[in-house]
Amino acid sequence: MDQQMLLYAEVIINNGKTALTLTTDGILRWYDPGNILRCLSVEKEVLGVSIVDQKIIIRSFAETESGGFCLGSSQRSLVRKSFVFEALTDDSLRNLYDTFQRYIDSLGRPKRLFIFVNPFGGKKSASKVFTHDVKPLLEDANIEYTLQETEYQLHAKEVSHKLDLTKYDGILCVSGDGILVEVVNGLLEREDWQAALKMAIGVIPAGTGNGMIKSLLDSVGQPCTAAYAMLAAIRGHKRSLDVATIWQGETRFFSVLMLAWGLIADIDIESEKYRWMGSSRMDFYALQRILRLRKYNGCISFVPAPGFEDVGEPMSLGVESCIEPLKACEHGYQGPNKVDLERLRWRKLNGPFISIWLHNVPWGAEHTMAAPDAKFDDGYIDLIVMRDCPKLALVSLMSEMNNGKHVRSPHVVYIKVKAVVLEPGSRTNDSTKEGIIDSDGEVLARGKGTYKCHLKSLMVYNKLQIVMDQGLATLFTPV
């Protein structure tokens, strides 16, 4: 079906005259001097437009050097390119610019961003990523921005808590997952938390894990690169994200990625002593932990999602004692309702456990597909439990975490849950030593005899409560 014409103008490109058209479906078309049809999708490939002298400059970011929307492409890399069109008259020049800009404005793209850069995370590459991959595209897209380098842990949380959000259309985190977590926690502690959580947050991969942006880009088959992440933020599409409230007494933490206890947490946190090995430290230490496998006493109670009601054992009378109320705080999101949680059908699994892993999105890191069935906004968190597994089978199982096949193992329980109560215990072979509880890279609790157990943690090594809230936060997304 023919599309209605928004623009038709004669222009000069490469010393040749051609007709430049823009249709209502947002496709820009013209012929090169060699009579080759060129096309650009304004929505998918055009970053911005500007006037220089008597010329209109269209700046694009596309998967082929020529644009590729009409010609098709199997390439999975993005190329910046500018197309320069010379208008024949001043009136034509102004009409061209105004028409292009109106169409771009109609797409709802962000015009002002607040940007966090974490210069200390991962390989300490965030500043370089911003300079080489982020800043040029912001300039091409005519996006104004305020830059804030984080100076210490929880700096981004403090800034997000006080930020004047009326000045911005989104927040961008050039970092790993840690700064995203801080921003969400800062927004949830504001008085205007409901409005604040409508502010879209984007992540540019520049950290160790990058699980959130990997999950977003992989969901549409795109590689996890700064270029594709930036294009997602510039285009301005949004999606909601579930957020887990984790609490213990008066202490609360809002999680967007995962919580781990047992083997996965031990590998994640204790392998820090081998940081000099780079990314291979995780594989190296995982093998150590499997060869000297730990099991932990404990219990996990949960509210299963539909279809998983037969997993575990039904809770006996006294469900009321399972969930403790979240004490009200002065400002911010107050958390789930205890009465509503008590009405749900709780079940439980008793230990010993090798590992318990809760995951909100598919990828925990760029090479770890922790929960292949996880959804961003289904209101549930994926629970992965290992209670017993031979060491040889465990080595094979761990090697399959790069493609998510580990959840098919008969040694793994993989279900979706709405709420969880984790009661961690000591190691089965040594009651004087306990474990580590890790959420989104933050050590929530360190038990007795654990790595760096002398350090203060947010919570104590005791019962934790976790409840998912559907779609609390907002993310920039590729589609």
N, C-alpha and C positions, 0 to 999 in steps of 0.2 A: 504494500500500500504506500502511495506517495505521501511524503510528509510535507506539511505546510512550510513554506519558505519564510524564515525570520529575517534573512539578509541575502541580498544579491548585490555585488559590487565588482566593478572592474578594477584590478590592481596590477602592479608590476612586481614580479618575483624573478630574480636572476636575469634581469634585463629583458624579460619577456612578459607580455600582457596576458592575463588570464582572468576568468570569472571566479570569484570567491563566494561560496554560498554557505549559509548556516541554516539547517532545518530544525523543526521543532523537537526532533529527537536528539538534538545536540551534536549532530555530525557536521564537521567543517570539511568542505571539499574544495579542491582546486586542481588544476593541471600544471605540472612542471613544463618547462620549455620543450622537453622531449615528448610531450603529449601523454605523460604518465599520470594517471589519476592518483592523487594523494588524499588521504582522509585522516582526520583526528576526531576522536570522541572527546568532547569538552569535559564531560563528567569523569571519564576514566583516565584520560591522558593529558589534559591541559592543566597546567599549574596556575598560570596567570597571564595577564596581558598588560602591555605598557606602550606609551607613545615616545618615540625618539625622533626628533626633527619631523619629517613628513612621513614617517614609517610607523607601522603597527608591528610590534614584536609579540609573537605568541610563543610562550615558553612551555615546553612539553616534557613529560617524563613517561616514556613508553617502553614496551618490551621489545620493540624493534627500532632501529635508528630512524627509519622513515615514518614511524608512527604505528603502522601495522594493523590498525583497526579494520581496514578493508582487505589488506593483503593476507592477514593471518600470520601467526608465528608460533613456533614451539620453543623459543628461547625463554629462559627463566631468569633474565637479568634486565634491569631497567637502565635506560640511557637518557640523559638530559639532552635536549636539542631545542634550539630556537629557530623559528621560522619568521622571516622578515618580509613584510608586504608593504609596498609603497603605494599610498593612496594617490589618486589623480587630482583631487581637489581638497581644500580644507574642510568643506562640508562632509565629503565622503570619509575623511580621516576621523572626524568626530563621531559620525554615525557608526563607523566600524567599531571604534573603541566602546562607545556607549552600549551598543548591542551585545558585544562580547561580554562586557562587564556585568550587564543586567542578567545575562544568562548564568554566569558564574555565581552571582549573588543569589540567584533563585535556587541554587543547589544547597544552600544552608551551610556553607563551609565556615570554619572558624576564621575570624579576622584578627583576634588577639589571643595569645597563649601565654600562660605562665610556665616557665620551663625550669625544672630541677635537673642539675647535672651533678652526679655523684663521682667526684674525681678519685675516690679511694676504693671503689668496689671492683671486684673481679680482677682483671689484669690492669686496672687503673687506666683504662682506655677511653673513658667517657668523654673527657675534654676533647680528645682527638676526634672521636665520633661526632661530637657536636660541631666542631670546626669543619670537618671534611664532608659529613653526610647530612647534617641537620640544617645548619645555617644557610648554605646555598639554596636549599629547597624552600626555606622560609622566605628568603628574598625573592625567589622566582614566583612564589605564590602571593607575594605582597602581604604577608602575615606579620603583624607587629608582635613583639614578644618582650617579656621581662625575664631576665636570666638570673637564677639563683644557684650558686654552687653550694652544696651541703658541706658543712664544716665538721659535723660530729653526728653520732648516732641520735636519732629522733629529731634532728634539725628540721627535716621535711615535715614531720608531724606537727611541730610547733608552728611553722610558717603556715601550713594548711589550715590550722585551727583558727588563725587570726586573719587570713588573707581576705582582702576585699574582692569577693568573687564577681561583683557587678562590673569589674573592669575587664573580665576575661570571658572567652568562649570555651576554654578548656585548659587542662593542665597536662603537661608533657613531662615524662620521667625518662631522662637519658641515663639508664642504670640497669641493674638487674631487677629482680622482683622486690627487693627490700624497700626501695623508695616508694613504689606503688602501695605497699602495705602501710607504710607510714602515712601516706597521703589519705588513704581510706580511713585509717584510725583517727587522723586529725579532723577530717570532715564529720565523722560520726560523733565526735565529742563537742561539736558546735551547737549553739542554741538553735540555729537554723538548719539543723542537720538534714531535714527532709528536702529542703530546697538545694542545699549544698551537694547532696548526692546525685542531683540531676546534672551536675557539672561533669562533662565527659573527661576521662583520664586516658592518656595514651602512653605507651611504653616503647622506647627505642632500645633494642638489645645492646647493652654495654656492661653486662655483669657476668657473674659466674653461671647462674642458672637459666634465666630468661624463660622460665616455664610459661608465664602468662602470654607473652607475645608469640612464643612458639605455638601455643595452643590456638591462638586467634588466627595466625597466618596459615598454619597447617590445616585448619578447618576448611579453607578454600583452596588448598593445594599450592600455596605460595611458600617460597623459602624464607627462613628466619633470618632476614637481613635488615640493616638499618634503613635501606632504601624502600623496601616494601612496607616496613612499619611507618615510615614517614609519609608515604603515599596514603596509607590508611587514615592517618591523623589529618592530613590536608583535605582529603575528600569529605571528612566530617560525618561519616556514617556512625551510628551509635547502636550499642546493644546493652542490655542490663546484665548484671553479674550478681550471683548469689553471694552473700556474706555470712560467715559463721561467727556467732558470738561464743567466745570461750570464757567461762568465768569460774572463779573460786572465791567465795566470800564476796568481798567488796572489790576484788581485782578482776578486771575484764580485759580481753584482747580480741580484736576483730581480725579474723583470718579470711584471706581470699584465695589461698593456694592449697595448703595442706597442713596436716598435723601427723607427726610420726612418734612412735614409741617402740623401743626394741631395736632390732637389727638395723633398720633404715636410719633411725635417729642416731644410733651409735656410729654408723659409717659416716653420716653427714657431718656430725660434730667432732668426733674423735679424730677423723682423718685430717683435721686442721694442723695437726703436728707434722704432717708431711706436705704442707702447702708448697714447699720448695720443689716438689715433683710436678707441679702443674695439675692439669686435669686428670692425669693418670693416678693421682693419689687415691681417688675414690675406688678404682678397680683394685689397686694394690691393697688398700685397707679392707675392702670387702672380702678379699680372699683370706686375709688374716682372721677376720671375724668369723668366717664360716669354718675355718679349720679349728678355731677355739670358740665354738658356738655357745652363745649364752641363751638361756631361756628364763623367762620372767613369770613369777606368780602374778595373779591379778584377775580382774573381771571386767568385762565390757557389757554394758546394758545399752539397748538401742531401740528406736522406733523404726521398724522396717518400712520401706516403700511398698506400694502394691506390687504383688508378685513375689515378694521375698518373706512373706509372713511365716513360713515354715522353718526358717533358719534359726538355730539356737533353741533355747528352752523358754517357755512362757515364764514371766515373772510371777513370783508368789505374791501373796497379799502384802500390802505395805509399799506399793509403788510410790506413795506420797513421799517416802523417805529417800527415794532415788534421786529426785531433783530438788535441789535447794533453791530458794528464791534468789533472784539477782537483786541485790540491794539497790534501791534507787540512787542515782547520782544527781548532782545539782543541775548539770546541763547535759545535752546530747541524747542520743538514742538510749532508751531505758531497757532494751532487751526483751526477750520473749516472756510470755505470760505463763506463770507456773501452773495455774489452774488448767489452762488449755493443754499443757504438756502432760499433766497427770491423767487426763481423759484418754490419752492415746494408748495404744496397745504395745506395751514394752516387752522385749525379749532380752535374753542375755546369753553370752558365751563365757565359760570359765576357762582359765588358763590351766597349765602354763602356756605362754605364748613365745614364739620366736619374734614376731613382729606384728604391730598394728599400725595401719596407715590409713588416714582419711584424706581424700583428695577431691578438690572442687572442680578442677579442669583436667583435661587428658594428660598434658605434659608437665612433669615436675621440673624438668630441665630440658635443654635442647636435644639430649640423647636418652631421655628417660620418659617413656610413655607409661606413666604409672597407672592410669585409670582410663583405658581406651573408650569406655562408655560414658564418661563424665560429660555433663552438659553445663553450659555457663549459667543457665537460669531456669533449671527445672525444679528448684526448691529442695533438692536432695544433695547429699554428699556421698561419694563412693567410698565404701569401706572395704579394705583389703586386709585379710587376716591370715597369718600363718601360725598354726599351733604346733605342728610337727612336720619334719621333712628331713630325709636322709641328706647327709652333707653333699654327696655327689649330685643328687637331684637338685639341691639348693644352688650349687654352682651353675648348673644348666638353667635353672629358673632365673637367676640373677642376670645371666647373659641375654635373656629374652626380654628384659625390660626396655630395650631400645625399640621394640616393635609392639609391646603390649601383650605378647603371647603368654607371659607369666601368669596372667589371671585365669588361663585355661587349665592350669595344673590342678590335679586332684588334691594337692597339698595346700591349695589356696581357697579361702572363702571370699567371694567377691559379690557384694550386694550394694544396694542403695538404701540410705537411711535418712531420716529427718532429724533425729536428735540422738545424742550419744552421752553416756556417762562412763568415763574411763577411771577405773580404780587400779592404779599401778602398784605392783609389789616388788619384792626383792628378787634377786637371782635365785634360781632353784638350787644351785650348788653352793651358795654362800649368802646367808641371810643378812650379813653385814654390808652387803653391796646392793645398790639399787640401780636405777636406770636414768635416762635422759628423755625429757619430752620436748620436742622441737616443733615449732609452727612457723611456717613461712620464713625459715632461716633464723628465727628468734628462739633462743633456748628459754622455754617457759619455766622449766623446772629441772634441777639437777639433784638426784638422790644421793645417798651416802656412798662414798667410795667411787664416785664417777669422775670423769675427766674434768678438771678444773672445778671440782665441787666446792671449793672455797669461795668461788665467785658468787655474788648475789644474783638471783634470778627473779623474774617477775612474779612467779608463783612458787608454792612449795610442792614437793613431790607427794601429792595426795590426790584425792578425788577431784577430777575436772569435769565440767559440764559443757557440752557443745551443742548448739542448736542452729540450724540453717534458716536464714530468712531469704525468701525468693526475691531476686532482682533488686536488692537494695542499692547497689552501686551502678555506675554507668561507665562504659568503656568506648573509646574509639575503636572501630572494627573495620576490617577490609570491605565487608558488604553489609 
